[in-house]
Amino acid sequence: MVDLCSHYRRFKPEIDLAVNEVMEAAAFINGQAVGQFAGELADYLQTPHVIPCANGTDALQAALMALDLKPGDEVITPGFSFISSVEVIVLLGLKPVLTDINPYTFNLDPDLVRQTITPFTKAIIPVHLFGQPADMDPILDLAAAHNLQVIEDNAQSLGSCHISHDNIRRRTGTLGAIGTTSFFPTKPLACYGDGGALMTADPGLAEKIRMIVNHGSRIKYHNELIGMNSRLDTLQAAILRINLRHLDEAIERRQQVADYYDRHLGGHPAIRIPTRSIYGTHVFHQYTITILEGNRDRIRSGLQEAGIPSMVYYPVPLSLQKPLAIFGYREGDLPITEDLCRRVLSLPIHTEMTEDQLDHICRTLLTLLDHEA
Ligand SMILES: *Cc1c(COP(=O)(O)O)cnc(C)c1O
């Protein structure tokens, strides 16, 4: 699905040099590169504060902790996503309110969000899924009208832009009170291990988040809050500084792969290619097709037999994951999510793909689709 080895080989001289510098300085925790990277990412995103942390899940947890939510408060988040947002909501004693999505964009549907708001709702965590923003204008309007905090989970879409109704472009992750992201090796901006960050424009929140990820302290051994131990280590920061410099180029390469798939797969009646929304740019973290006719799992096995990897993001709605049973969700609660979990298929997409590989994937997939018909 991704080719991390080729990626490393392409940037090996730069990366080896940066890693060696950290090793020589032996400043493994909070070394120079951590602050440098945070500043450079803030510039890239055009946001005042970036606070690095250990991973994207911690970033979401620290964000919720910074907003002072109380046990029982409700937090709205999509049912079609990775588990992280729900996990931290539950860990903090809050109530996850899972909402169905728009089947074309795979992102939160603002009309359905409106229907799930109650007097207990305190926050919304939209996830910018697969590389493009959720429909943020109406979500931000709803949040303003109901006095709700917005935390954007930007783990899959760092580098994409949201385009507002008045045509203002802003990087995803900088629209809500807090944005969070992950630098897991397969994410759009990746390191070679775990890493994450939070972004905010609010200096008070920034200071609080800095404390939360550092044991609730500003001054060592003086703890003001219950916090976490969540740091980005210096080696990963040094690697991220390099990958950030190449991020736009990497996005462009993935967009070229997506264009190729669109040209060769678009128009086939048995599938829907990814919908590019009008309110954002797409960095194609995933290229996810929807199988409208035919058996998704059989098609996936056929691809596998031809040596082509593919993945199902996501096979199970969050509402039907075992640990969520305590909240009383049932089959049928999120019909669009449940249907998509049976139909979606993500194809390989990364910066190292060749035209030969793309040609092989498209030909094989089209043949398999014709067999299904
Ligand atoms: C990867 C991911 C996370 C979690 O990031 P980690 O760094 O693995 O903790 C959270 N949300 C979404 C949408 C993700 O894709």
PDBQT file of the ligand as one rigid body, heavy atoms in Angstrom, charges set to zero:
ROOT
HETATM    1  C1  LIG A 401      -3.813   7.383  12.416  1.00  0.00    +0.000 C 
HETATM    2  C2  LIG A 401      -4.991   8.075  12.940  1.00  0.00    +0.000 A 
HETATM    3  C3  LIG A 401      -5.084   8.474  14.279  1.00  0.00    +0.000 A 
HETATM    4  C4  LIG A 401      -4.109   8.033  15.334  1.00  0.00    +0.000 C 
HETATM    5  O1  LIG A 401      -2.805   8.359  15.149  1.00  0.00    +0.000 OA
HETATM    6  P1  LIG A 401      -1.664   7.547  15.963  1.00  0.00    +0.000 P 
HETATM    7  O2  LIG A 401      -0.465   8.407  15.760  1.00  0.00    +0.000 OA
HETATM    8  O3  LIG A 401      -1.554   6.204  15.350  1.00  0.00    +0.000 OA
HETATM    9  O4  LIG A 401      -2.085   7.500  17.390  1.00  0.00    +0.000 OA
HETATM   10  C5  LIG A 401      -6.182   9.189  14.673  1.00  0.00    +0.000 A 
HETATM   11  N1  LIG A 401      -7.152   9.502  13.818  1.00  0.00    +0.000 NA
HETATM   12  C6  LIG A 401      -7.119   9.139  12.526  1.00  0.00    +0.000 A 
HETATM   13  C7  LIG A 401      -8.232   9.536  11.622  1.00  0.00    +0.000 C 
HETATM   14  C8  LIG A 401      -6.041   8.409  12.039  1.00  0.00    +0.000 A 
HETATM   15  O5  LIG A 401      -6.025   8.024  10.748  1.00  0.00    +0.000 OA
ENDROOT
TORSDOF 0
